[in-house]
Amino acid sequence: MTASADLQSRQKAAVAGGVGTRAIFAQRAQNAELWDVDGKRFIDFAAGIAVNNTGHRHPAVMQAVANQAEQFTHTCFHVAPYEGYVRLAERLNAIAPTGRENRTMLVTTGAEAVENAVKIARAYTKRPGIIAFSGAFHGRTMLGMALTGKVMPYKKNFGPFPADVYHAPFPNPFLGISTDEAISGLERLFAADIDPERIAAFIIEPVQGEGGFNVAPKEFLVRLREMADRYGIVLIADEVQAGMARTGRMFGFEHAGVKPDLVTMAKGLAGGFPLSAVTGSAEIMNAAHPGGLGGTYAGNPLSVAAANAVLDIIEEEKLCERAAEIGRRITDRLTSLASRQGMERIGDVRGLGAMVAFELVEDRQTKTAAPAVTNRVVAEAEARGLILLSCGTRLNVIRLLPPLTIEWDVLSEGLNILEAAIEAAFSVPSDSAAA
């Protein structure tokens, strides 16, 4: 029995069945490469679901954490605050794209950041309602699931969910949902379900993560901002997956030039350590009463040290520019592949920066989802040593999230494996994989 097979057996006997995993048991990792317990090497196009934007074990991150561990690992910021938290808040205040004086609070997970953003918006507006969008993902807590616009695997059997949460259409040009239609959906919601003057906040991802890497059109975000201003609604940008240089800008909203009121971030913020943040307009952020925000582990000192190092790395290694180049190389490769005969199941290639995905269909005319083919591509890639993730409300999208520090030769190798996996899944002869 291999070490992986042994661990699979032990996992089945010890871990709750609802915790879905792959059969890749990590032994060690460095930058964009990971080795399992059997010594097999993988190129990592998942990056811990966009967490390791600075790669696995970036030396500057590891050194910052080691230095902090020599001082203290936990005091609880409420009990004995520390300079690292304050410094990180100052830095996030300076870069969050609200266009105003900002304030920051730190917590631990993306879902926690989302929940606190909702709390803050409700405290500021004195209103209950929240509007999220179809295909959204905002976490696995009860409120996070209520906000999420994807049933499987996140919401099935877990209700009822908190009240006063509504969903409006998210624009999706591939499936024929225009910006005008999405705005009309919001207007219908206001006419039929809830008065806009009872809405505390809109919450929206600039690029949907679990929803299938659907990019919010600039026009839609502009009109959403106008609607928020018209009705006094707080606009929350969920940058948990799109933020921290992933899209070629520090935040995805910056591509549209739209200024949100609050920004949630997590994942890539701390280079593999658990940390999240809510940053936004000081007027709104200060609406909560003292003691109303925080948590025992909120802003853990080791994670804060890692995050301060991550911000340095993004600037020093020009990771925004690098993300744009990574995205260009991936998109060019996928677009070229999709144009070849026999590749008609690649229905769409989309994304921003190094947040790229392709949607698999049975044919491009009907755009019928092809989840079985999607699963085969992921499996074929894994067998060849490439880690991929699927997503999408129709379970037919493959997302590519390599670390932004990936070496160019490793990126090329990964794309070669991806092409071979696609060809194998589409039953195309594998000898054309390097064409």
VENRARA-V498997 format. One line per field, one symbol per residue. psi: psi as a letter, one per 20 degrees, with the letter a starting at -180 (. if undefined). Layout:
psi: ???
This chain:
psi: prhghghgghghihqphinprrkoopgrqpdjqpprijjppqpokhlkmkglhjrplphhghggggghhifqhpiohhgnrqhgggggggghhhiplijrprqqqqbgrghggghhggggghhgikqhqppaqpiqpjrjrghghhhplogpjhipjirqrqrkpqprqppnhhjjorgghghhgghhghhhhpphjjpgqppqphopehikkppoqghghghggghghhjkppoponkghialihjirhqhhhhijporhqpqqceihkkiqoqrqppaphgghjhqqpiiqbqgjplphghgggghhghgggghjlhghhgggghgggggggggghiqpikiinhqprapcknqrqpprhqighkpqmhggghgggghgghikpprqraqhjkkppqolqqijpqhhhgggghgggghgggghjkppiijhj.
